[in-house]
Amino acid sequence: MTDNDHVHLPIDGTLDLHAFHPSDIKSLVPDYLEECRNKGILNVRIVHGKGIGNLRRTVHAALGRLEYVESYRLAGEDAGSWGATLVVLKAAL
């Protein structure tokens, strides 16, 4: 895949980051969340994996910079535990 190739993701409220390069996360997460808002999906699950926490920290840093993120927290046992983050978005105006 080249830099000019586009990946089409289903906008369904779950973003699994395992297939993406870590350098893509800073732009991917805001773009995906914006598309969710446009579709009225305000509860989103981002799967970043457990690992050593670098990807989780990158995701949380990106979420903290977005004014349309109402809140976020690590998922419960039924939704991926500390390998996923649950995000609540503010409705698009």
C-alpha positions as CSV (number, residue, x, y, z in Angstrom):
1,M,0.0,0.0,0.0
2,T,1.3,3.5,-0.8
3,D,0.7,6.8,1.0
4,N,-1.9,7.7,-1.6
5,D,-4.0,4.6,-1.0
6,H,-7.2,5.0,1.0
7,V,-8.6,2.5,3.5
8,H,-12.4,2.4,3.7
9,L,-13.5,1.7,7.2
10,P,-17.0,0.9,8.3
11,I,-18.3,3.7,10.5
12,D,-20.1,1.5,13.1
13,G,-18.8,2.8,16.4
14,T,-15.9,0.4,16.8
15,L,-12.4,1.3,15.6
16,D,-9.8,-1.5,15.8
17,L,-6.4,0.0,15.6
18,H,-4.5,-3.3,15.2
19,A,-4.3,-3.0,11.4
20,F,-2.8,0.5,11.4
21,H,0.6,1.9,11.7
22,P,1.1,3.8,15.0
23,S,2.1,7.0,13.0
24,D,-1.4,7.0,11.5
25,I,-3.3,7.1,14.8
26,K,-3.1,10.9,15.4
27,S,-5.1,11.6,12.3
28,L,-7.1,8.4,12.1
29,V,-8.8,8.7,15.5
30,P,-10.1,12.3,15.0
31,D,-11.2,11.5,11.4
32,Y,-13.1,8.4,12.5
33,L,-14.7,10.1,15.5
34,E,-15.8,13.0,13.2
35,E,-17.5,10.5,10.8
36,C,-19.2,8.8,13.8
37,R,-20.6,12.2,14.9
38,N,-21.8,12.9,11.4
39,K,-23.7,9.6,11.4
40,G,-25.1,10.2,14.9
41,I,-22.9,7.6,16.6
42,L,-22.0,9.1,19.9
43,N,-20.7,6.1,21.8
44,V,-17.5,4.7,20.3
45,R,-15.2,1.9,21.2
46,I,-11.5,2.2,20.2
47,V,-9.6,-1.1,20.4
48,H,-5.9,-0.3,21.0
49,G,-4.7,-3.5,22.6
50,K,-3.1,-4.1,26.0
51,G,0.6,-4.3,25.2
52,I,2.8,-1.9,27.1
53,G,0.4,1.0,26.8
54,N,2.1,3.3,24.1
55,L,-0.8,3.1,21.7
56,R,-3.4,3.6,24.5
57,R,-1.5,6.8,25.6
58,T,-1.4,8.1,22.1
59,V,-5.2,7.5,21.7
60,H,-5.9,9.1,25.1
61,A,-3.7,12.1,24.2
62,A,-5.6,12.6,20.9
63,L,-9.0,12.3,22.7
64,G,-7.9,14.9,25.2
65,R,-7.3,17.4,22.4
66,L,-10.8,17.0,20.8
67,E,-13.4,19.5,21.9
68,Y,-16.2,17.2,20.8
69,V,-15.2,14.4,23.1
70,E,-17.4,14.5,26.1
71,S,-15.6,11.8,28.0
72,Y,-13.5,8.6,27.7
73,R,-12.6,5.8,29.9
74,L,-11.1,2.3,29.7
75,A,-13.6,-0.4,28.8
76,G,-15.0,-2.8,31.3
77,E,-14.3,-6.5,31.2
78,D,-17.2,-7.1,28.8
79,A,-15.8,-4.7,26.2
80,G,-12.1,-5.3,26.1
81,S,-10.9,-4.2,29.6
82,W,-7.8,-2.0,29.4
83,G,-7.3,-3.0,25.8
84,A,-10.0,-0.7,24.6
85,T,-11.3,2.8,25.4
86,L,-14.9,3.8,25.4
87,V,-15.6,7.3,24.1
88,V,-18.7,9.5,24.5
89,L,-19.0,12.2,21.8
90,K,-20.9,15.5,21.9
91,A,-23.6,15.6,19.2
92,A,-22.8,17.4,16.0
93,L,-24.6,20.8,15.6
